[in-house]
Amino acid sequence: MDYPKMGRRTLCRVLVLLAGASVAGAHAAEAQVAVAANFVEPIKAVAAVLEKTTGHTVRISIGASGAFYTQIRNGAPFDVFLSADNERPEMLEKDGLAQPGTRFTYAIGKLVLWSAKAGRVDDKGAVLKAADLGKVAYANPKTAPYGAAAVQVLEKLAMKNALSPKLVQGESIGQTFNFVKTGNADVGFVALSQVLSGGQLKEGSMWVIPQANYDPIRQDAVLLKRGADNAAAKALLQLLRSPNIKDLIRSYGYDL
Amino acid sequence: MQPLVYLTPDNLQALWLTARVAALTTLILLLLGTPLAWWLARSRSWVVKPVGALVALPLVLPPSVLGFYLLVALGPEGPLGRWMLALGLPTLPFTFAGLVVASVFYSLPFMVQPVLNSMQALGERPLEAAATLRAGPMDTFFSVVLPLCRPGLVTGCIMSFAHTVGEFGVVLMVGGNIPGVTRVVSVQIFDHVEALEYADAHRLAAVMLAFFFAVLLALQMYSARQARKGRA
């Protein structure tokens, strides 16, 4: 078989093209991002904006903040960590696993008591005292900040002991949401961001728990050591601080 | 590493719960799996192959698939869950019964396979001899088949118990992590690790390691003894 001969000039062109492609590749970087489960919906929207405006892509892992903290301490390959609290990013900074000075609050979370059934949860949370109350889901307080907030609420309302036979635990706020969504739990303590869409309650009924009942859920982002030179990671953090994106985050029910 | 001498009440509770789930699962499997294995060994129906495949399914099926179905189909909103509620039965997720049901399905091949193997190894001769002595099918099953299949039954029980103790994924998905009800040892270890409680995780993990080593060692010694008996 006869191949067309590649002239010297063609070869040069191909090489230039290849070099150009690899430069373009260096511009459009990819970052591995660990995201607290309550922030799933917003991060997808933010990632789409990032890709559109900069060409950078992010690979998103969803889980409980505490679980991510443990994984990062054990060498998990993440460039950015969007936690559901401010303590774990701070601890990572102290552990020397995060870049100092990159930590900031990207959202302040709100806890709600939610049921997939309409009319089940009243706006005072009296359903927690209902005689026919089924299982009450909350996230593992050791690893999920929203779970820790739920425990604070139950203690504040002096209902922890009374409700303890009905409590079921999700490993993350995502699993907790699923328990309620599938009806396996009657009500559950979940993140407002999980049940809102465009500022409206998607389905069911909820009680937005007054802030006085739990410490503010300050959600911090931090650039991890592994992502120190990752353009996509830095661009993502920068984007999270921009006014437009802050508005977007607020539309999911976060304070900021 | 912390000394491994001390188990917290939480850890003891998880161990006791795990033992109860595994023991009950093994008992149910013995009652359910033995006739099923006998039917699989003897029947010439075309259904044998599909049923055999169903029984082996848990060997390869990801636990998340079973967990998902349990949560969605057997929850109060699911088709089977509604049916159960209509019958006045409780739904299965977050309950001890749910854990046992999931384990029975999940450990089924570990009971059926060894029992089936020993039943197939019987051959026709003992059954023909029993028939010559005018033993009915039930009598044959209890007086001839079961005693001769004892090694398979013992192996099946040990494997079912051990496999249930080792279960993790399904429980994580449908357990709800309730102390004393669904927080079994494997989940307890997971929680300890996720919360950076390595000392507690080490203690329980060491117990598990020792347990499974002992079980597998016992199984090896048992089958070696059976093989010697067989030759003698």
Chai-1 contact restraints between the chains, C-beta under 6 A:
chainA,res_idxA,chainB,res_idxB,connection_type,confidence,min_distance_angstrom,max_distance_angstrom,comment,restraint_id
A,G66,B,E194,contact,1.0,0.0,6.0,A-B,restraint_1
A,A67,B,E194,contact,1.0,0.0,6.0,A-B,restraint_2
A,T70,B,E194,contact,1.0,0.0,6.0,A-B,restraint_3
A,T70,B,L196,contact,1.0,0.0,6.0,A-B,restraint_4
A,K135,B,F94,contact,1.0,0.0,6.0,A-B,restraint_5
A,K142,B,A195,contact,1.0,0.0,6.0,A-B,restraint_6
A,T143,B,E194,contact,1.0,0.0,6.0,A-B,restraint_7
A,T143,B,A195,contact,1.0,0.0,6.0,A-B,restraint_8
A,V168,B,F94,contact,1.0,0.0,6.0,A-B,restraint_9
A,V168,B,G176,contact,1.0,0.0,6.0,A-B,restraint_10
A,V168,B,I178,contact,1.0,0.0,6.0,A-B,restraint_11
A,Q169,B,G176,contact,1.0,0.0,6.0,A-B,restraint_12
A,Q169,B,N177,contact,1.0,0.0,6.0,A-B,restraint_13
A,T182,B,L71,contact,1.0,0.0,6.0,A-B,restraint_14
A,T182,B,V72,contact,1.0,0.0,6.0,A-B,restraint_15
A,T182,B,G75,contact,1.0,0.0,6.0,A-B,restraint_16
A,G183,B,G75,contact,1.0,0.0,6.0,A-B,restraint_17
A,G183,B,P76,contact,1.0,0.0,6.0,A-B,restraint_18
A,G183,B,E77,contact,1.0,0.0,6.0,A-B,restraint_19
A,N184,B,G75,contact,1.0,0.0,6.0,A-B,restraint_20
A,N184,B,P93,contact,1.0,0.0,6.0,A-B,restraint_21
